[in-house]
């Protein structure tokens, strides 16, 4: 009986998600690409299932979900919704297995961008819109969208928002009501997406390609409409537009929200994490440019800068677009790019990884411990800017890093045991847990995840979910304490 309120809200989320099929349906109708039936089937099946479940559990909901309910709800939504997302993929792509379709859907909704599909150029355009729309919905979070309507269901949304929303936004309220907060974030998100679509079209993309790549860029996802990704267009203008919007999406959306509301750039100046992210990426672009020239990979400075700027920003922000096969660069450059993905996004952004704020806390904690060795009785608070970080937050970050490292090791060992080579195994897990997409080796930018076996694909699927929900949200479900009354 305790599960019924959770199932009721899950059914509402499924019912809400069914309307997402109307977007590719409209594109299919406008373009006449013959794929309309895929989305009619998806809308009908998803809507029918959600409605039946909603009606049968109606009257069972409580006024306010408990924290444990929030974690369970988030886990259920993020595992059930991808199953419905597979309907157009399975029906529209011959030979695609259920395992691969579910992987693709999870990769879309977690804004990872790892794909198992080849021949993207030949797919119906509306199907590519569907794939990238999954990015866009998952980028800010399906649950955050649902929070805005939960009061209509008689269910409070605070626990859901805390369980799902990435990084430092968990305990921040920008407006008095959580629903208003979610609506405000989505308005900013939608506005920036429209701006990106217009800018990409101005730079030379057709409207369909511009829409798809804007969905991917704002979600920091990486799905493209072309097998060659952004390299297909070979356009400095398009690359420049994407770099700008990927940088925008890598900054905390709370900062964007405040800047829009105050009509001022001051929130960006005050955001310590944003300043570090921009400085870190600028230094990485400069360093990669010099390395490409020093190693003889690229001879001319303009070409080296263009390649370095796009690939560093794309990979570091966990987007995963590619303009070249950086797997063919010297090994140092490839690993540097992939490792950047772990820490180069802000908390509260649509990016994955550890997040820059955790990295900052870890660095400051390390220096505090070194100072404590010399001055054991000194009072040494950990500070970010002018703010003092509480010890319980520091301990939480340390626990997260332990979980992160442990998950990385376990999943890599599973892939190694299944027969993958070390480079592919490690970078596949690293890319999935950081929601990056392409790795190195067999899953590099010139290939995709279709080379993996079903077992290896399921390992990567679970890793993507763990990374997107920041580990604890899922791991807590398997602890005895969670299920104890």
VEXFI-175703 format. One line per field, with one value per residue (C-alpha): residue number from 1; residue in one letter; x, y, z. Coordinates in Angstrom, 3 decimals. Last residue first. Example, Ala and Ser with C-alpha at 12.3 -4.5 7.8 and 13.67 -1.06 7.14 Angstrom:
<sites>
i: [2_1]
aa: [s_a]
X: [13.670_12.300]
Y: [-1.060_-4.500]
Z: [7.140_7.800]
</sites>
This chain:
<sites>
i: [485_484_483_482_481_480_479_478_477_476_475_474_473_472_471_470_469_468_467_466_465_464_463_462_461_460_459_458_457_456_455_454_453_452_451_450_449_448_447_446_445_444_443_442_441_440_439_438_437_436_435_434_433_432_431_430_429_428_427_426_425_424_423_422_421_420_419_418_417_416_415_414_413_412_411_410_409_408_407_406_405_404_403_402_401_400_399_398_397_396_395_394_393_392_391_390_389_388_387_386_385_384_383_382_381_380_379_378_377_376_375_374_373_372_371_370_369_368_367_366_365_364_363_362_361_360_359_358_357_356_355_354_353_352_351_350_349_348_347_346_345_344_343_342_341_340_339_338_337_336_335_334_333_332_331_330_329_328_327_326_325_324_323_322_321_320_319_318_317_316_315_314_313_312_311_310_309_308_307_306_305_304_303_302_301_300_299_298_297_296_295_294_293_292_291_290_289_288_287_286_285_284_283_282_281_280_279_278_277_276_275_274_273_272_271_270_269_268_267_266_265_264_263_262_261_260_259_258_257_256_255_254_253_252_251_250_249_248_247_246_245_244_243_242_241_240_239_238_237_236_235_234_233_232_231_230_229_228_227_226_225_224_223_222_221_220_219_218_217_216_215_214_213_212_211_210_209_208_207_206_205_204_203_202_201_200_199_198_197_196_195_194_193_192_191_190_189_188_187_186_185_184_183_182_181_180_179_178_177_176_175_174_173_172_171_170_169_168_167_166_165_164_163_162_161_160_159_158_157_156_155_154_153_152_151_150_149_148_147_146_145_144_143_142_141_140_139_138_137_136_135_134_133_132_131_130_129_128_127_126_125_124_123_122_121_120_119_118_117_116_115_114_113_112_111_110_109_108_107_106_105_104_103_102_101_100_99_98_97_96_95_94_93_92_91_90_89_88_87_86_85_84_83_82_81_80_79_78_77_76_75_74_73_72_71_70_69_68_67_66_65_64_63_62_61_60_59_58_57_56_55_54_53_52_51_50_49_48_47_46_45_44_43_42_41_40_39_38_37_36_35_34_33_32_31_30_29_28_27_26_25_24_23_22_21_20_19_18_17_16_15_14_13_12_11_10_9_8_7_6_5_4_3_2_1]
aa: [x_x_x_x_x_x_x_x_x_x_x_x_x_x_x_x_x_x_x_x_x_x_x_x_x_x_x_x_x_x_x_x_x_x_x_x_x_x_x_x_x_x_x_x_x_x_x_x_x_x_x_x_x_x_x_x_x_x_x_x_x_x_x_x_x_x_x_x_x_x_x_x_x_x_x_x_x_x_x_x_x_x_x_x_x_x_x_x_x_x_x_x_x_x_x_x_x_x_x_x_x_x_x_x_x_x_x_x_x_x_x_x_x_x_x_x_x_x_x_x_x_x_x_x_x_x_x_x_x_x_x_x_x_x_x_x_x_x_x_x_x_x_x_x_x_x_x_x_x_x_x_x_x_x_x_x_x_x_x_x_x_x_x_x_x_x_x_x_x_x_x_x_x_x_x_x_x_x_x_x_x_x_x_x_x_x_x_x_x_x_x_x_x_x_x_x_x_x_x_x_x_x_x_x_x_x_x_x_x_x_x_x_x_x_x_x_x_x_x_x_x_x_x_x_x_x_x_x_x_x_x_x_x_x_x_x_x_x_x_x_x_x_x_x_x_x_x_x_x_x_x_x_x_x_x_x_x_x_x_x_x_x_x_x_x_x_x_x_x_x_x_x_x_x_x_x_x_x_x_x_x_x_x_x_x_x_x_x_x_x_x_x_x_x_x_x_x_x_x_x_x_x_x_x_x_x_x_x_x_x_x_x_x_x_x_x_x_x_x_x_x_x_x_x_x_x_x_x_x_x_x_x_x_x_x_x_x_x_x_x_x_x_x_x_x_x_x_x_x_x_x_x_x_x_x_x_x_x_x_x_x_x_x_x_x_x_x_x_x_x_x_x_x_x_x_x_x_x_x_x_x_x_x_x_x_x_x_x_x_x_x_x_x_x_x_x_x_x_x_x_x_x_x_x_x_x_x_x_x_x_x_x_x_x_x_x_x_x_x_x_x_x_x_x_x_x_x_x_x_x_x_x_x_x_x_x_x_x_x_x_x_x_x_x_x_x_x_x_x_x_x_x_x_x_x_x_x_x_x_x_x_x_x_x_x_x_x_x_x_x_x_x_x_x_x_x_x_x_x_x_x_x_x_x_x]
X: [10.014_13.139_13.234_15.839_17.849_18.408_20.368_19.534_17.507_20.320_22.373_19.909_19.760_23.283_24.945_24.482_21.188_22.820_25.899_24.001_21.693_24.638_26.380_23.280_23.215_26.966_26.635_23.593_25.619_28.469_26.031_24.400_27.799_29.479_30.377_27.107_28.607_29.897_32.828_34.810_34.329_35.773_33.866_36.358_39.302_38.346_35.176_32.117_29.047_29.790_27.275_30.063_29.281_28.945_32.190_34.206_32.624_33.395_36.829_37.828_36.583_37.792_41.301_41.528_40.440_36.988_36.612_33.670_36.017_37.336_33.788_33.019_36.339_35.434_32.049_33.604_36.401_34.200_31.590_34.217_35.658_32.238_31.191_34.392_33.911_30.355_31.501_34.143_31.547_29.188_32.004_32.690_28.977_28.895_31.921_30.034_31.460_32.151_31.024_33.205_34.559_34.335_35.655_36.804_37.283_40.697_40.774_44.409_45.297_47.228_49.294_51.743_49.577_46.497_47.938_48.089_44.554_43.260_45.027_43.232_39.896_40.366_41.057_38.094_35.740_36.851_36.352_32.878_32.064_33.385_30.927_31.623_30.388_27.327_26.223_22.709_23.841_22.856_26.392_28.798_30.486_34.238_34.890_34.657_34.544_38.152_39.258_37.996_39.863_43.113_42.850_42.657_45.420_47.828_47.236_48.436_45.511_43.811_41.090_40.448_38.490_37.387_34.468_32.941_29.943_30.259_28.297_30.040_31.106_34.748_34.045_32.377_34.449_37.753_36.699_35.513_38.366_41.075_39.998_39.640_42.846_44.867_43.449_44.227_47.737_48.899_50.728_48.284_49.350_53.017_53.266_54.065_51.113_48.548_50.064_49.847_46.178_45.443_46.995_45.077_41.804_42.488_43.244_39.978_38.093_39.472_38.822_35.215_34.611_36.351_34.249_31.077_31.951_32.508_29.106_29.223_30.195_27.528_24.872_25.983_25.122_21.800_18.197_17.354_15.047_17.189_20.410_18.749_17.519_20.873_22.608_20.096_20.827_24.351_26.805_27.554_24.533_26.064_29.395_27.585_25.744_28.927_30.753_27.714_27.650_31.391_31.099_28.280_30.340_33.511_31.562_32.646_28.991_29.719_32.198_29.192_28.510_30.102_27.195_24.829_21.631_23.561_23.231_25.669_23.886_24.880_21.125_21.430_23.672_21.527_18.247_20.112_21.534_18.085_16.513_19.345_19.281_15.549_15.773_18.617_22.056_24.010_25.105_21.713_20.063_22.434_21.673_17.907_18.044_20.350_18.004_15.099_17.077_17.992_14.319_13.319_15.886_14.966_11.276_12.148_14.019_11.121_8.621_10.746_11.021_7.322_6.681_9.126_7.283_9.056_11.319_15.054_15.128_18.525_19.047_19.498_20.770_24.368_24.559_21.926_18.140_16.632_16.322_15.899_13.285_11.363_11.460_10.136_7.312_4.202_1.384_-2.239_-2.231_-2.532_0.346_2.382_2.142_5.438_7.172_6.550_9.030_11.614_10.884_11.566_14.981_16.818_18.679_16.259_13.670_16.252_18.144_14.941_14.201_17.513_16.345_12.885_14.295_16.481_13.323_11.643_14.413_13.648_16.969_19.398_21.908_21.858_23.267_24.675_22.837_24.400_24.733_26.388_24.890_24.830_21.892_20.374_17.198_19.047_21.492_18.587_16.711_19.738_20.433_16.765_16.942_20.202_18.795_15.499_17.415_17.592_17.320_15.177_15.032_11.547_9.519_12.212_13.225_9.658_8.756_12.053_10.885_8.307_11.108_13.062_10.136_10.342_13.955_14.151_10.594_11.152_14.405_12.888_9.860_11.951_14.091_11.044_9.236_12.192_11.932_8.218_5.644_3.152_-0.624_-0.925_-1.975_-4.313_-7.347_-6.344_-4.263_-6.469_-7.048_-3.381_-2.311_-4.928_-3.994_-0.250_-0.688_-3.049_-0.828_2.309_0.649_-1.201_1.618_4.204_1.944_1.101_4.806_5.892_2.880_4.043_7.316_6.571_8.979_6.259_8.270_5.404_3.640_6.884_7.839_4.423_4.685_8.237_6.725_3.494_5.486_6.314_2.616_3.160_5.564_2.694_0.916_4.154_4.728_1.140_1.623_4.792_2.739_0.235_2.986_4.513_1.168_0.575_3.944_2.931_0.000]
Y: [0.841_-0.672_-0.493_2.278_0.900_-2.396_-0.589_-1.378_1.793_4.002_3.047_4.710_8.227_7.820_7.557_11.078_10.459_10.941_8.934_5.949_5.957_6.060_3.261_1.076_1.478_0.850_-2.467_-3.302_-2.674_-4.883_-7.725_-7.249_-7.256_-3.993_-2.953_-0.996_1.484_3.820_4.394_7.371_9.302_6.458_3.415_0.839_2.792_6.045_7.395_8.895_9.630_12.136_11.246_11.249_7.648_6.763_8.336_6.829_3.418_3.526_5.056_2.238_-0.647_0.755_1.473_-1.819_-4.125_-5.645_-9.351_-9.615_-9.558_-6.198_-4.870_-6.053_-4.628_-1.233_-1.333_-2.171_0.413_3.320_2.440_2.442_5.759_7.416_5.941_7.182_10.547_10.778_9.983_12.723_15.176_14.287_14.718_18.206_19.032_17.791_19.980_23.113_25.141_28.747_31.259_34.234_32.642_28.950_28.343_25.302_26.371_26.035_26.422_25.732_23.128_20.720_23.455_21.641_18.574_20.827_22.748_19.544_18.682_22.119_21.906_18.625_20.063_23.000_20.696_18.456_21.435_22.771_19.372_19.172_22.624_21.674_18.868_15.141_14.319_15.311_18.512_20.012_22.661_22.792_22.017_23.459_21.425_20.824_18.149_14.664_15.653_16.877_13.245_12.503_15.417_14.693_11.038_11.924_14.542_12.261_9.411_11.485_12.337_9.516_9.191_12.877_11.776_15.214_17.619_15.815_16.430_14.780_17.117_16.273_19.930_18.835_16.923_19.727_22.557_20.768_19.530_22.911_25.016_22.493_22.035_25.774_26.606_24.024_25.240_28.885_27.996_26.001_22.678_20.312_16.962_18.037_17.373_21.021_22.225_19.927_20.622_24.401_24.241_21.783_24.131_27.163_25.242_23.842_27.308_28.660_25.650_26.135_29.877_29.373_26.665_28.671_31.748_29.675_28.072_31.433_32.738_36.414_37.609_35.465_36.756_40.338_40.084_41.850_41.611_40.630_37.783_36.783_36.861_34.975_32.236_32.026_31.598_28.944_27.293_26.589_26.982_24.169_25.144_28.550_26.978_24.571_27.585_29.464_26.427_25.547_28.995_28.853_25.400_26.578_29.592_27.533_25.247_21.772_20.627_16.903_17.602_18.359_14.608_12.474_10.004_12.952_13.983_14.426_13.183_15.034_15.513_18.811_19.384_22.811_21.372_18.323_20.207_22.863_20.146_18.765_22.168_23.345_20.103_20.509_24.247_23.879_24.819_27.799_30.048_31.823_28.440_27.721_31.110_30.617_27.164_28.400_31.274_28.830_26.636_29.621_30.537_26.944_26.610_29.992_29.043_25.610_27.160_29.474_26.617_24.558_27.478_28.186_24.548_24.731_27.705_30.613_31.275_30.633_27.719_26.118_22.824_20.512_23.188_22.329_19.279_17.728_17.862_14.448_13.710_17.294_17.997_14.871_15.635_19.165_18.200_18.127_15.837_16.892_16.053_19.703_20.460_18.025_20.235_22.161_19.152_17.261_19.442_18.848_15.106_15.057_16.520_19.582_17.626_14.731_16.578_18.065_14.832_12.918_15.648_14.711_11.174_12.303_14.948_12.219_10.198_13.249_13.445_9.894_8.045_8.143_10.602_8.643_5.599_4.035_3.596_2.336_5.792_7.406_10.873_11.040_13.391_10.966_10.881_10.177_7.601_5.891_5.791_4.519_1.824_0.783_0.477_-1.483_-3.991_-4.280_-5.070_-2.806_-4.930_-2.462_1.071_2.628_0.269_-0.306_3.358_4.688_2.476_2.910_5.981_3.835_1.814_5.025_6.201_3.152_3.414_7.158_7.264_4.364_5.745_9.200_7.716_5.558_8.524_10.695_7.988_7.759_11.492_11.189_12.323_14.929_15.063_11.331_9.505_6.514_8.316_7.444_4.268_2.562_5.800_6.727_3.211_3.108_6.616_5.922_2.699_4.350_7.428_5.369_3.013_5.747_8.305_5.708_4.223_7.672_8.426_5.537_5.955_9.426_8.119_8.699_11.632_14.106_17.025_18.864_15.697_14.127_17.323_17.446_13.792_14.449_16.971_15.088_12.193_14.414_14.230_10.677_12.071_13.612_10.265_8.596_11.286_10.891_7.102_7.634_9.885_7.086_4.501_6.532_6.907_3.153_2.019_2.393_0.000]
Z: [8.557_6.976_3.190_2.975_5.885_4.064_1.316_-2.305_-2.885_-1.546_-4.611_-6.965_-5.530_-4.146_-7.548_-8.923_-10.725_-14.143_-13.204_-11.831_-14.845_-17.253_-15.364_-15.553_-19.323_-19.572_-17.752_-19.896_-23.067_-21.848_-21.242_-24.657_-26.376_-27.307_-30.874_-31.156_-28.699_-31.388_-33.749_-35.058_-31.787_-29.685_-28.425_-29.774_-28.347_-26.687_-25.090_-26.722_-24.584_-21.807_-19.109_-16.480_-15.504_-19.183_-20.391_-17.537_-18.113_-21.842_-21.126_-18.798_-20.930_-24.259_-22.961_-21.052_-23.926_-23.626_-22.834_-20.434_-17.441_-18.611_-18.824_-15.291_-14.045_-15.487_-13.757_-10.388_-10.656_-11.751_-9.145_-6.400_-7.532_-7.616_-4.277_-2.641_-4.348_-3.045_0.484_0.276_-1.020_1.815_4.349_2.977_3.192_6.810_7.522_6.532_3.658_4.635_2.009_1.097_-2.074_-1.422_2.077_4.044_7.658_9.301_13.061_13.958_16.567_14.305_12.601_10.298_9.732_9.730_6.784_4.741_5.826_4.840_1.479_0.749_1.911_-0.441_-3.366_-2.510_-2.178_-5.549_-7.190_-5.690_-7.082_-10.511_-11.046_-10.490_-13.963_-15.931_-17.585_-17.558_-15.098_-11.419_-10.341_-12.843_-15.556_-16.018_-13.403_-14.880_-18.552_-18.460_-18.142_-21.653_-23.224_-21.372_-22.367_-26.042_-25.863_-23.985_-26.433_-29.392_-31.703_-33.595_-30.948_-31.643_-34.697_-35.877_-35.524_-32.562_-30.309_-26.890_-24.645_-21.364_-20.784_-21.101_-24.323_-26.261_-24.764_-25.391_-28.833_-30.087_-28.780_-29.652_-33.268_-33.901_-32.023_-33.943_-37.257_-36.452_-35.147_-38.177_-38.095_-36.452_-34.981_-34.875_-31.138_-30.397_-32.478_-30.906_-27.477_-27.871_-28.844_-26.036_-23.461_-24.722_-24.796_-21.311_-19.916_-21.341_-19.982_-16.468_-16.529_-17.640_-15.023_-12.269_-12.967_-13.024_-9.662_-7.986_-9.083_-8.056_-11.535_-13.146_-10.720_-11.553_-15.246_-14.693_-15.778_-12.181_-13.247_-16.203_-14.162_-11.325_-13.651_-15.443_-12.077_-11.048_-14.383_-13.139_-16.010_-18.474_-20.600_-21.346_-22.295_-24.627_-26.045_-26.886_-28.281_-30.409_-31.991_-32.715_-34.298_-36.556_-37.646_-38.202_-40.562_-41.581_-41.571_-41.226_-38.416_-36.220_-35.931_-38.665_-38.395_-38.833_-37.054_-33.833_-30.261_-27.996_-24.692_-23.136_-22.685_-24.322_-27.041_-27.797_-28.160_-30.161_-32.404_-33.177_-33.757_-36.012_-37.998_-38.585_-39.352_-41.843_-40.550_-41.897_-39.041_-38.991_-38.507_-35.627_-34.037_-34.351_-32.780_-29.998_-29.135_-29.019_-26.625_-24.442_-24.094_-23.319_-20.526_-19.057_-19.074_-17.651_-14.743_-13.955_-14.049_-11.661_-9.238_-9.426_-8.514_-5.592_-4.122_-2.429_-5.413_-5.780_-3.357_-2.926_-1.119_-4.076_-6.435_-5.536_-7.742_-9.944_-9.490_-8.863_-5.142_-3.988_-6.649_-5.740_-2.031_-2.550_-4.894_-2.750_-3.921_-4.259_-7.962_-8.997_-6.625_-8.756_-11.833_-11.590_-10.076_-13.309_-15.170_-12.471_-12.726_-16.434_-15.760_-16.966_-19.591_-19.693_-21.734_-24.084_-24.505_-25.250_-27.802_-29.447_-30.163_-31.225_-33.598_-35.088_-35.652_-37.224_-39.804_-41.023_-40.703_-43.638_-42.134_-38.863_-40.659_-37.512_-34.218_-30.984_-29.445_-26.442_-26.084_-22.298_-21.829_-19.279_-21.377_-24.612_-23.277_-21.543_-24.855_-26.781_-24.163_-24.260_-28.047_-27.859_-25.380_-27.261_-30.432_-33.487_-36.628_-38.558_-37.114_-37.060_-34.884_-32.269_-32.207_-32.213_-29.192_-27.287_-25.384_-23.589_-21.966_-21.302_-19.114_-16.821_-15.589_-14.951_-13.631_-11.241_-9.822_-9.324_-7.582_-5.275_-4.246_-3.621_-1.689_0.700_1.326_2.220_-0.293_0.774_0.463_-0.015_-3.153_-3.100_-4.507_-8.045_-8.328_-10.921_-12.823_-13.107_-14.105_-16.863_-18.005_-18.067_-20.043_-22.530_-22.928_-23.512_-25.991_-27.884_-27.995_-29.039_-31.695_-33.067_-32.883_-35.081_-37.399_-38.428_-39.849_-43.536_-43.913_-44.883_-43.510_-41.799_-40.636_-39.441_-37.606_-35.906_-34.873_-33.639_-31.188_-30.414_-28.955_-25.963_-25.033_-23.763_-21.149_-19.214_-18.976_-17.908_-15.251_-14.016_-13.835_-11.796_-9.490_-8.900_-8.541_-5.708_-3.953_-4.399_-3.000_0.650_0.000]
</sites>
